[in-house]
Amino acid sequence: MNWLYYLGEANLYLCVFYLCYCLFLNKETHYTLNRVYLLFSCVVSFLLPLLQVGILKPVETGAQNAVAVTTLPGDVVYSAVPVQTVPVAEVIPFTLQDGILYAYLFGAAILLILLAVKLYKLAKLARSKYTVSEHGYKLVYMDDSSSAFSFFNYLFIGTKAPGPETIIRHELVHIRQKHSVDIILLELFKIINWFNPLVYLLQNSLKTVHEYIADEQTAANGTDAITYSSFLVDNAYGISGLSITHSFFNYNLLKKRIIMLNQQRSGSLARLKYLMAVPLCAALLCISTLSFSKTYGWVDLAPRHKIITPKPIPHSPQPVPQAGKVTPPKPKVDVVMFPPPIIVKNSYLKLFIHVHNTIHYTLNQLKTDQLAVVIVNFTITADHQLSGVKIVKSGGDVFDKAILKSFGSYNGALSDTPGEHSFIIKFVSDGKSEKVDPAAYNAPGYAGEIVITGRYAPPVVRREAKHKVDVVKFPPPVVLRNTGNDTVKHGFEKFYNYLGRSIKYPAIDRENNVTGKVFVSFTVDANGKVEDVKVLRGPTKSLDDEVLRVVKNCNSVQGAKPGRTYTVPVLFTLNSDNETHTANSDPAPAMQAVNSDYKLTSKNLELDEVVIVGYSIK
């Protein structure tokens, strides 16, 4: 729905600009400046939403949650850099967003057809045999007609039109100043924003300014203002042309044209009013940055420069050595922050884990922030073995060799359909990554995306330990398996994933190292909508409220039976100081504790457990 938000924001700014025109500039006689302001408003209203001032945004906190979601035998969740979810074939229902899109396209199509019809009529009329080429324009005579209008360099005038010399002089002003370009631009603008009534008023205001300009120059070059005004009154009831032309006979504008023609000219100081467009643009740009959460702000005019100061993790208590054994101290690296989970197809789970365990960033690559996107093709044979691995898109010699070596050392089976398949492998450093061609995601046999993450932190020397961290490796994905609960087997995967993506670790609990489990119960109605949500037990009110908020906002729970009460436990856990990610480390002890606790507590629960893991930097 980004397109809808963008249109809404742009039309909001357009309304502000047009309101300022009506309040401060509408009565001024600087008509050319009025014309420039109205055209400027149309263009800048659609540019402002695409701009932002990053320095105005609040500083982001130095902590980030990672979520591990309990899953049934289906999708597997791994906390790593976000990648594109493997698409699952399903029937997509017609939604309200679809209805809004189709209604918008229908209205735009109607106006586009009407514009095409008007242009066709003008083109047909321009091919009249009564056409005379004059100095830079073509004069088209219309038999038995008293109308007169112009469009680009064509001047249409009826043989019965009164005062043809005055009319031609008036319409030539429109032709010389290319007012028809403005009209076509506003017609296209109206097609895009047909739902905004102020667009139609703005178009009328621009056409009125065009008439003021033509009247002013016609009266100045031909006769006095009073005589020209009398001519307008005497011929007020002539036939007007099409709405996209500049018609000399426009009864609706007659009164305004005569008033402005005889009005006292605005002084030079009045031009200062037009400078208000500068602070107005600045104010709207600030509003666009601070008030709208959007993904279409492409250009950052004043980005905030991030200063990253790696901080070592506080020393953890040394374990008590057993008799006869010496436990050498381990070198430490900076905290690794995990974003929300990604979903990996079960048929590639073993390959996914193998690649993450065998491909890594070297220290030199981290220091130089080397990024890469590699597309690798491979074949799944009839006996579901991996073969024919080749690099389709290279990311550099070092990355390509690492990928070929990793895929070549994989000996497991792949349960996906035999044939040609491909993976996108992204090397991401410190949150930065190269862009991927969208066509790669739609390629035949696309199997998914693997992300190798790296974040450089200088090695830390602890006491007598002088070992440097040459390789930063991330722990393998932790898969929380179903404990075999017979009451729930399939159908709740989307509900678990929804909880994992939506529940956030409250900052106050994360800062105070509060962990614990929240038990929440709910029922569903005949449509699968969640009802009667309540917390049965929880460690703190902030944790209870967060789980309660997310469950209440769930639109439906697929797989749930109407009228039945379900209970789901949500475990909040933190990686403490002695649970750090070091070189060649095993899965974090926090995750091991989660698995153990899960087996003990979830066997008597209706639904499987959802685990929210918080990672913080102190």
C-alpha positions as CSV (number, residue, x, y, z in Angstrom):
1,M,0.0,0.0,0.0
2,N,3.0,2.3,-0.3
3,W,1.5,3.9,-3.5
4,L,-1.6,4.8,-1.5
5,Y,0.4,6.4,1.3
6,Y,2.5,8.3,-1.2
7,L,-0.5,9.7,-3.1
8,G,-2.2,10.6,0.2
9,E,0.9,12.5,1.5
10,A,1.5,14.2,-1.8
11,N,-2.2,15.4,-2.1
12,L,-2.0,16.7,1.5
13,Y,0.9,18.9,0.6
14,L,-0.9,20.0,-2.5
15,C,-3.8,21.1,-0.4
16,V,-1.5,23.2,1.8
17,F,0.1,24.9,-1.2
18,Y,-3.3,25.7,-2.8
19,L,-4.7,27.0,0.5
20,C,-1.8,29.4,0.8
21,Y,-2.5,30.5,-2.8
22,C,-6.1,31.2,-2.1
23,L,-5.3,33.1,1.1
24,F,-2.3,35.2,0.0
25,L,-1.8,35.3,-3.7
26,N,-5.2,35.0,-5.5
27,K,-5.8,38.7,-5.6
28,E,-2.3,39.8,-6.7
29,T,-1.8,41.1,-10.2
30,H,1.6,39.4,-10.7
31,Y,-0.1,36.9,-12.9
32,T,3.1,35.2,-14.2
33,L,4.3,34.6,-10.7
34,N,0.9,33.1,-9.9
35,R,1.3,30.8,-12.8
36,V,4.7,29.7,-11.7
37,Y,3.6,29.2,-8.1
38,L,0.7,26.9,-9.2
39,L,2.8,24.8,-11.4
40,F,5.6,24.7,-8.8
41,S,3.0,23.5,-6.2
42,C,2.0,20.5,-8.4
43,V,5.6,19.4,-9.0
44,V,7.0,19.9,-5.5
45,S,4.0,18.3,-3.8
46,F,5.0,15.0,-5.4
47,L,8.7,15.5,-4.8
48,L,8.6,16.3,-1.0
49,P,7.4,12.8,0.0
50,L,10.4,11.3,-1.7
51,L,12.8,13.5,0.3
52,Q,13.8,13.3,3.9
53,V,16.2,14.9,6.4
54,G,17.8,12.1,8.2
55,I,19.5,14.3,10.8
56,L,16.0,15.2,12.2
57,K,15.2,11.6,13.0
58,P,15.6,10.5,16.6
59,V,18.7,8.5,17.4
60,E,18.1,4.8,17.3
61,T,18.7,2.8,20.4
62,G,21.6,0.5,20.6
63,A,19.7,-2.7,21.2
64,Q,17.7,-4.9,19.0
65,N,15.5,-7.9,19.5
66,A,15.9,-11.3,17.9
67,V,13.0,-13.7,17.8
68,A,13.1,-17.4,17.9
69,V,9.7,-18.9,17.1
70,T,8.6,-22.4,18.1
71,T,7.5,-24.2,14.9
72,L,5.8,-27.4,14.1
73,P,7.3,-29.7,11.4
74,G,7.0,-27.1,8.6
75,D,8.8,-23.8,8.3
76,V,12.0,-23.3,10.2
77,V,13.0,-19.9,11.7
78,Y,16.5,-18.7,11.9
79,S,17.5,-15.4,13.4
80,A,19.7,-13.8,10.8
81,V,19.7,-10.9,8.4
82,P,16.2,-10.6,6.8
83,V,15.9,-12.3,3.4
84,Q,13.0,-12.9,1.1
85,T,10.6,-15.5,2.3
86,V,10.2,-18.5,0.0
87,P,6.8,-18.1,-1.6
88,V,4.1,-20.6,-0.7
89,A,1.3,-21.4,-3.2
90,E,-2.0,-20.3,-1.7
91,V,-5.2,-18.7,-2.6
92,I,-5.0,-15.0,-2.0
93,P,-8.4,-13.5,-1.0
94,F,-9.8,-10.3,-2.3
95,T,-9.0,-7.6,0.2
96,L,-10.0,-4.0,0.9
97,Q,-6.7,-2.8,-0.5
98,D,-7.4,-4.6,-3.8
99,G,-10.8,-2.8,-3.9
100,I,-9.2,0.6,-3.4
101,L,-6.6,-0.1,-6.1
102,Y,-9.2,-1.2,-8.6
103,A,-11.5,1.8,-7.8
104,Y,-8.5,4.2,-8.3
105,L,-7.5,2.6,-11.6
106,F,-11.1,2.7,-12.8
107,G,-11.4,6.4,-12.1
108,A,-8.0,7.2,-13.7
109,A,-9.0,5.2,-16.8
110,I,-12.3,7.1,-17.2
111,L,-10.5,10.5,-17.1
112,L,-7.8,9.2,-19.5
113,I,-10.4,8.1,-22.0
114,L,-12.2,11.5,-21.8
115,L,-8.9,13.3,-22.4
116,A,-8.2,11.1,-25.4
117,V,-11.7,11.9,-26.8
118,K,-11.1,15.6,-26.4
119,L,-7.7,15.4,-28.2
120,Y,-9.3,13.4,-31.0
121,K,-12.0,16.0,-31.6
122,L,-9.4,18.8,-31.7
123,A,-7.2,16.8,-34.1
124,K,-10.2,16.3,-36.3
125,L,-11.1,19.9,-36.2
126,A,-7.5,21.0,-37.0
127,R,-7.6,19.0,-40.3
128,S,-10.3,21.4,-41.6
129,K,-9.7,22.7,-45.1
130,Y,-10.2,26.3,-43.9
131,T,-6.7,26.5,-42.4
132,V,-4.4,29.5,-42.9
133,S,-0.7,29.4,-41.8
134,E,0.3,32.7,-40.2
135,H,3.4,33.8,-38.3
136,G,4.2,30.8,-36.1
137,Y,0.6,29.6,-35.8
138,K,-2.3,28.1,-37.8
139,L,-5.6,29.9,-38.1
140,V,-8.5,27.5,-38.5
141,Y,-11.9,29.0,-39.6
142,M,-15.1,27.3,-38.5
143,D,-18.2,27.8,-40.7
144,D,-21.4,29.1,-39.1
145,S,-19.8,29.4,-35.6
146,S,-19.2,32.2,-33.2
147,S,-16.8,30.5,-30.9
148,A,-13.1,31.1,-30.6
149,F,-10.4,29.2,-28.8
150,S,-6.7,28.2,-29.1
151,F,-4.7,25.0,-28.4
152,F,-1.0,25.0,-28.8
153,N,-0.2,26.8,-32.1
154,Y,-3.7,26.3,-33.5
155,L,-6.2,29.2,-33.3
156,F,-9.8,28.2,-34.0
157,I,-12.2,31.1,-34.8
158,G,-15.8,31.0,-36.1
159,T,-16.7,33.0,-39.2
160,K,-19.5,34.7,-37.2
161,A,-17.3,35.6,-34.2
162,P,-17.5,39.4,-33.4
163,G,-14.3,41.5,-33.3
164,P,-12.0,38.9,-34.8
165,E,-8.9,41.1,-34.6
166,T,-9.3,41.5,-30.8
167,I,-10.0,37.8,-30.3
168,I,-7.0,36.8,-32.4
169,R,-4.7,39.2,-30.5
170,H,-6.0,37.7,-27.2
171,E,-5.5,34.1,-28.3
172,L,-2.0,34.7,-29.6
173,V,-0.9,35.5,-26.1
174,H,-2.0,32.0,-25.1
175,I,-0.1,30.6,-28.0
176,R,3.1,32.6,-27.5
177,Q,3.3,31.8,-23.8
178,K,2.5,28.1,-24.4
179,H,-0.4,28.0,-21.9
180,S,-1.6,24.8,-23.5
181,V,1.4,23.0,-22.0
182,D,0.1,23.9,-18.6
183,I,-3.4,22.7,-19.4
184,I,-2.1,19.3,-20.6
185,L,0.1,19.0,-17.6
186,L,-2.8,19.7,-15.3
187,E,-5.0,17.2,-17.2
188,L,-2.4,14.4,-16.6
189,F,-2.1,15.6,-13.0
190,K,-5.9,15.4,-12.6
191,I,-5.9,11.8,-13.9
192,I,-3.4,10.8,-11.2
193,N,-5.2,12.6,-8.5
194,W,-8.8,12.4,-9.7
195,F,-10.1,11.7,-6.1
196,N,-8.9,15.1,-4.8
197,P,-11.5,17.8,-5.4
198,L,-8.9,20.5,-4.9
199,V,-7.1,19.4,-8.1
200,Y,-10.1,20.6,-10.2
201,L,-10.1,23.9,-8.4
202,L,-6.4,24.3,-8.9
203,Q,-6.9,23.6,-12.7
204,N,-9.6,26.3,-12.9
205,S,-7.3,28.7,-11.0
206,L,-4.5,28.2,-13.5
207,K,-6.8,28.7,-16.5
208,T,-8.1,31.9,-14.9
209,V,-4.5,33.1,-14.5
210,H,-4.0,32.4,-18.2
211,E,-7.0,34.6,-19.0
212,Y,-5.7,37.4,-16.8
213,I,-2.3,37.3,-18.6
214,A,-3.9,37.4,-22.0
215,D,-6.4,40.1,-21.1
216,E,-3.7,42.3,-19.6
217,Q,-1.4,42.1,-22.7
218,T,-4.3,42.4,-25.1
219,A,-5.6,45.6,-23.4
220,A,-2.1,47.0,-23.2
221,N,-1.2,46.4,-26.8
222,G,-4.4,47.1,-28.5
223,T,-6.7,49.5,-26.7
224,D,-7.4,50.8,-23.2
225,A,-8.8,48.6,-20.4
226,I,-12.2,50.1,-20.3
227,T,-12.8,49.6,-24.1
228,Y,-11.6,46.0,-23.8
229,S,-13.8,45.4,-20.8
230,S,-16.8,46.7,-22.8
231,F,-15.9,44.3,-25.6
232,L,-15.9,41.4,-23.2
233,V,-19.3,42.4,-21.9
234,D,-20.8,42.9,-25.3
235,N,-19.7,39.4,-26.3
236,A,-20.1,37.5,-23.1
237,Y,-22.5,35.0,-24.5
238,G,-20.4,33.5,-27.2
239,I,-19.9,29.7,-27.6
240,S,-16.9,28.4,-25.7
241,G,-14.6,25.6,-26.9
242,L,-13.5,22.3,-25.3
243,S,-12.4,22.3,-21.6
244,I,-8.7,21.7,-22.6
245,T,-8.6,24.8,-24.8
246,H,-8.3,28.5,-24.0
247,S,-11.8,29.8,-25.0
248,F,-12.2,33.5,-25.4
249,F,-15.9,33.3,-24.6
250,N,-16.1,32.1,-20.9
251,Y,-19.1,33.6,-19.2
252,N,-18.2,32.1,-15.8
253,L,-14.9,34.1,-15.7
254,L,-16.3,37.3,-17.2
255,K,-16.8,39.1,-13.9
256,K,-13.4,38.1,-12.5
257,R,-11.6,39.1,-15.7
258,I,-13.2,42.6,-15.8
259,I,-12.4,43.2,-12.1
260,M,-8.8,42.1,-12.4
261,L,-8.3,44.0,-15.6
262,N,-9.3,47.3,-14.0
263,Q,-7.8,46.5,-10.6
264,Q,-4.8,48.6,-9.3
265,R,-1.6,46.8,-10.1
266,S,0.2,45.1,-7.1
267,G,3.4,46.8,-6.0
268,S,6.9,45.3,-5.9
269,L,6.7,44.5,-2.2
270,A,3.9,42.1,-3.0
271,R,6.4,39.9,-4.7
272,L,7.9,39.0,-1.4
273,K,4.8,37.0,-0.7
274,Y,6.0,34.4,-3.2
275,L,9.1,33.8,-1.1
276,M,6.8,32.1,1.5
277,A,7.1,29.0,-0.7
278,V,10.6,28.5,0.6
279,P,9.8,28.2,4.4
280,L,6.6,26.3,3.4
281,C,8.7,23.7,1.6
282,A,11.1,23.4,4.5
283,A,8.3,23.0,7.0
284,L,6.6,20.3,4.9
285,L,9.9,18.5,4.4
286,C,10.4,18.4,8.2
287,I,6.8,17.1,8.6
288,S,7.4,14.5,6.0
289,T,10.5,13.3,7.8
290,L,9.2,13.3,11.4
291,S,5.5,12.5,11.0
292,F,5.4,9.7,8.3
293,S,6.8,6.3,8.6
294,K,7.5,5.4,5.0
295,T,9.8,3.4,2.7
296,Y,9.6,5.7,-0.3
297,G,11.8,8.5,1.1
298,W,14.5,7.8,-1.5
299,V,16.7,10.9,-1.1
300,D,18.2,11.9,2.2
301,L,19.2,15.6,2.0
302,A,21.0,15.6,5.3
303,P,21.7,12.1,6.5
304,R,22.7,11.4,10.0
305,H,26.3,10.2,10.1
306,K,26.6,7.1,12.2
307,I,29.6,6.8,14.5
308,I,30.1,3.2,15.5
309,T,32.3,2.7,18.5
310,P,32.8,-1.0,19.1
311,K,32.5,-1.8,22.8
312,P,33.8,-5.1,24.3
313,I,31.4,-7.1,26.3
314,P,32.0,-6.9,30.1
315,H,34.2,-9.8,31.4
316,S,32.1,-12.7,32.4
317,P,32.8,-14.6,35.7
318,Q,35.4,-17.2,35.2
319,P,34.2,-20.8,35.6
320,V,35.6,-22.8,38.5
321,P,38.2,-25.1,37.0
322,Q,38.0,-28.7,37.8
323,A,40.9,-30.6,39.2
324,G,43.5,-31.4,36.7
325,K,41.9,-29.2,34.0
326,V,42.8,-25.7,32.9
327,T,40.2,-23.7,31.1
328,P,42.0,-21.1,28.9
329,P,40.3,-17.7,28.6
330,K,38.4,-17.1,25.4
331,P,38.8,-14.0,23.3
332,K,35.7,-11.9,22.9
333,V,34.2,-10.0,20.0
334,D,31.6,-7.2,19.9
335,V,28.0,-8.1,20.4
336,V,26.2,-9.4,17.3
337,M,22.7,-8.0,16.9
338,F,20.1,-10.2,15.3
339,P,17.2,-8.8,13.4
340,P,13.7,-10.5,13.1
341,P,13.5,-14.1,11.8
342,I,13.5,-15.4,8.3
343,I,11.7,-18.5,7.0
344,V,13.6,-21.3,5.3
345,K,12.0,-24.1,3.4
346,N,12.4,-27.5,5.1
347,S,13.8,-29.1,1.9
348,Y,16.8,-26.8,2.1
349,L,17.3,-26.7,5.9
350,K,20.4,-28.9,6.0
351,L,22.0,-27.1,3.1
352,F,21.1,-23.7,4.7
353,I,22.8,-24.7,8.0
354,H,25.8,-26.2,6.1
355,V,26.4,-23.0,4.1
356,H,26.2,-20.8,7.2
357,N,28.7,-23.1,9.0
358,T,31.2,-23.2,6.2
359,I,31.1,-19.7,4.6
360,H,32.2,-16.8,6.7
361,Y,33.7,-13.3,6.5
362,T,37.5,-13.0,7.1
363,L,38.8,-10.2,9.2
364,N,40.2,-8.4,6.2
365,Q,36.8,-8.5,4.4
366,L,35.1,-7.1,7.5
367,K,37.6,-4.3,7.9
368,T,37.1,-3.1,4.3
369,D,33.3,-3.5,4.4
370,Q,33.3,-5.8,1.3
371,L,29.8,-6.6,0.1
372,A,28.7,-9.0,-2.6
373,V,25.6,-10.7,-4.2
374,V,26.3,-14.1,-5.7
375,I,23.8,-16.2,-7.6
376,V,24.6,-19.8,-7.7
377,N,22.9,-22.4,-9.9
378,F,22.8,-26.1,-9.0
379,T,21.0,-29.3,-10.1
380,I,19.0,-31.7,-7.9
381,T,19.3,-35.1,-9.4
382,A,16.6,-37.8,-9.6
383,D,18.1,-39.3,-6.4
384,H,17.9,-35.9,-4.7
385,Q,21.6,-35.2,-4.7
386,L,23.3,-31.9,-5.3
387,S,25.4,-31.5,-8.5
388,G,26.3,-29.1,-11.3
389,V,27.1,-26.2,-9.0
390,K,28.1,-23.0,-10.9
391,I,28.3,-19.3,-10.3
392,V,25.8,-17.3,-12.5
393,K,26.5,-13.9,-11.0
394,S,29.9,-13.4,-9.5
395,G,30.6,-11.5,-6.3
396,G,34.4,-11.6,-6.6
397,D,37.0,-14.3,-6.6
398,V,37.1,-14.7,-2.8
399,F,33.4,-15.0,-2.3
400,D,32.9,-17.3,-5.4
401,K,35.6,-19.7,-4.2
402,A,34.1,-19.9,-0.7
403,I,30.6,-20.7,-2.1
404,L,31.8,-23.3,-4.5
405,K,33.8,-25.0,-1.8
406,S,30.9,-24.9,0.6
407,F,28.4,-26.4,-1.9
408,G,30.9,-28.9,-3.1
409,S,31.4,-30.2,0.4
410,Y,27.7,-30.8,1.0
411,N,26.8,-34.5,1.0
412,G,23.2,-34.4,2.2
413,A,20.0,-35.0,0.3
414,L,17.6,-32.3,-1.0
415,S,13.9,-33.1,-1.0
416,D,12.9,-30.4,-3.5
417,T,11.8,-31.2,-7.1
418,P,14.6,-32.5,-9.3
419,G,15.9,-30.1,-11.8
420,E,17.6,-26.7,-12.1
421,H,17.5,-24.5,-9.0
422,S,19.3,-21.3,-7.8
423,F,20.2,-19.5,-4.5
424,I,20.9,-15.9,-4.0
425,I,23.7,-15.5,-1.5
426,K,24.2,-12.0,0.0
427,F,27.3,-11.0,2.0
428,V,26.2,-8.2,4.3
429,S,28.5,-6.2,6.5
430,D,27.4,-3.9,9.4
431,G,23.8,-3.7,8.0
432,K,24.9,-2.7,4.5
433,S,24.2,-4.9,1.5
434,E,24.2,-4.7,-2.3
435,K,20.9,-4.5,-4.2
436,V,19.6,-7.6,-5.9
437,D,17.9,-7.5,-9.3
438,P,14.2,-8.2,-8.6
439,A,14.1,-10.5,-11.6
440,A,16.4,-12.9,-9.8
441,Y,13.7,-13.7,-7.2
442,N,11.3,-14.7,-10.0
443,A,13.8,-16.9,-11.9
444,P,12.6,-20.5,-12.6
445,G,13.8,-22.8,-9.8
446,Y,14.5,-20.0,-7.3
447,A,15.1,-21.8,-4.0
448,G,15.6,-18.9,-1.6
449,E,18.2,-16.4,-0.3
450,I,21.1,-17.1,2.1
451,V,22.6,-14.2,3.9
452,I,26.2,-14.3,5.4
453,T,26.5,-11.5,7.9
454,G,29.5,-9.8,9.3
455,R,30.3,-7.0,11.7
456,Y,33.8,-5.8,12.3
457,A,35.1,-5.5,15.9
458,P,38.7,-5.2,16.8
459,P,40.0,-8.2,18.8
460,V,40.0,-7.9,22.6
461,V,43.0,-9.2,24.6
462,R,41.9,-10.7,28.0
463,R,44.5,-11.1,30.7
464,E,47.1,-13.5,29.5
465,A,45.2,-14.5,26.3
466,K,46.7,-13.0,23.2
467,H,44.7,-14.9,20.6
468,K,43.2,-12.7,17.8
469,V,39.8,-13.3,16.3
470,D,40.6,-14.1,12.7
471,V,37.1,-15.4,11.8
472,V,33.7,-14.3,13.1
473,K,31.3,-17.2,12.8
474,F,27.7,-17.1,13.8
475,P,26.0,-20.0,15.8
476,P,23.9,-22.4,13.7
477,P,20.2,-21.8,13.6
478,V,18.3,-23.0,16.7
479,V,15.3,-25.1,15.7
480,L,12.7,-25.5,18.4
481,R,11.0,-28.8,17.6
482,N,7.5,-29.9,18.5
483,T,7.5,-32.0,21.6
484,G,5.0,-34.5,20.2
485,N,1.9,-32.9,21.7
486,D,-0.9,-34.9,20.1
487,T,-3.5,-32.2,20.5
488,V,-1.8,-29.8,18.1
489,K,-0.1,-31.1,14.9
490,H,-0.6,-28.8,12.0
491,G,-2.2,-25.5,11.1
492,F,-0.8,-23.1,13.6
493,E,2.5,-22.2,11.8
494,K,1.3,-18.8,10.6
495,F,0.0,-18.0,14.1
496,Y,3.4,-18.8,15.6
497,N,5.2,-16.8,12.9
498,Y,2.9,-13.8,13.5
499,L,3.6,-13.8,17.2
500,G,7.4,-14.1,16.6
501,R,7.4,-11.2,14.2
502,S,5.0,-8.9,16.2
503,I,6.0,-9.3,19.9
504,K,8.8,-6.9,20.9
505,Y,10.9,-7.2,24.1
506,P,9.9,-4.2,26.3
507,A,12.8,-1.9,26.7
508,I,12.3,-1.6,30.5
509,D,12.5,-5.4,31.0
510,R,15.4,-5.8,28.6
511,E,17.4,-3.1,30.4
512,N,16.6,-4.6,33.8
513,N,17.4,-8.2,32.6
514,V,13.9,-9.4,33.3
515,T,13.0,-12.7,31.8
516,G,10.1,-15.1,32.3
517,K,7.1,-16.7,30.7
518,V,3.7,-15.3,29.9
519,F,0.7,-17.6,29.6
520,V,-2.1,-16.2,27.6
521,S,-5.5,-17.9,26.8
522,F,-8.0,-17.1,24.0
523,T,-10.9,-18.4,22.1
524,V,-11.9,-18.1,18.4
525,D,-15.2,-17.5,16.8
526,A,-16.7,-19.2,13.7
527,N,-14.6,-16.9,11.5
528,G,-11.3,-17.7,13.3
529,K,-11.2,-14.2,15.0
530,V,-9.5,-14.1,18.4
531,E,-11.8,-13.4,21.4
532,D,-11.7,-13.4,25.2
533,V,-8.0,-12.8,25.4
534,K,-6.5,-12.8,28.9
535,V,-3.2,-13.3,30.6
536,L,-3.2,-16.3,33.0
537,R,0.2,-15.7,34.5
538,G,3.3,-13.5,33.7
539,P,6.4,-12.0,35.3
540,T,5.7,-8.3,34.8
541,K,2.9,-6.1,33.7
542,S,4.9,-4.7,30.7
543,L,5.6,-8.2,29.4
544,D,1.9,-9.2,30.0
545,D,0.7,-6.1,28.2
546,E,2.9,-6.7,25.2
547,V,1.8,-10.3,24.6
548,L,-1.9,-9.2,25.3
549,R,-1.6,-6.5,22.7
550,V,-0.2,-8.8,19.9
551,V,-2.7,-11.6,20.5
552,K,-5.7,-9.2,20.6
553,N,-4.6,-7.7,17.2
554,C,-4.5,-11.1,15.5
555,N,-7.2,-11.2,12.9
556,S,-7.5,-14.9,12.6
557,V,-5.9,-18.2,13.8
558,Q,-5.8,-20.8,11.1
559,G,-6.3,-24.3,12.4
560,A,-8.1,-23.3,15.6
561,K,-11.6,-24.8,16.3
562,P,-14.4,-22.3,17.1
563,G,-15.5,-22.2,20.7
564,R,-12.4,-23.9,22.0
565,T,-10.0,-22.3,24.5
566,Y,-6.3,-22.3,23.7
567,T,-3.3,-21.4,25.8
568,V,0.0,-20.3,24.4
569,P,3.2,-19.7,26.5
570,V,5.5,-16.9,25.4
571,L,9.0,-17.1,26.9
572,F,11.1,-13.9,27.1
573,T,14.8,-14.6,27.5
574,L,18.0,-12.5,27.2
575,N,21.6,-13.4,26.3
576,S,23.5,-12.6,29.5
577,D,27.1,-11.5,29.7
578,N,28.5,-15.1,29.7
579,E,26.3,-16.0,26.7
580,T,28.3,-14.2,24.0
581,H,29.1,-15.2,20.5
582,T,32.8,-15.9,20.1
583,A,35.0,-17.3,17.4
584,N,34.1,-20.9,16.6
585,S,31.4,-20.9,19.3
586,D,28.6,-23.4,19.8
587,P,25.0,-22.2,19.9
588,A,24.4,-19.7,22.6
589,P,23.8,-21.1,26.1
590,A,20.7,-19.1,26.3
591,M,19.2,-21.0,23.4
592,Q,20.3,-24.3,25.0
593,A,18.4,-23.3,28.1
594,V,15.4,-22.4,26.1
595,N,15.4,-25.9,24.5
596,S,15.7,-27.5,27.9
597,D,13.0,-25.4,29.4
598,Y,10.7,-26.0,26.4
599,K,10.8,-29.7,26.8
600,L,9.9,-29.5,30.5
601,T,7.1,-27.0,30.4
602,S,5.3,-27.3,27.1
603,K,4.2,-30.9,27.3
604,N,1.0,-30.1,29.1
605,L,0.2,-26.9,27.1
606,E,-2.4,-26.7,24.4
607,L,-0.2,-24.9,21.9
608,D,3.6,-24.9,21.4
609,E,5.8,-22.3,22.9
610,V,7.0,-19.1,21.3
611,V,10.4,-17.8,22.4
612,I,11.4,-14.1,22.2
613,V,15.1,-13.6,22.6
614,G,16.5,-10.1,23.3
615,Y,20.0,-9.0,22.4
616,S,21.3,-5.9,24.0
617,I,24.5,-3.9,24.1
618,K,25.7,-2.4,27.3
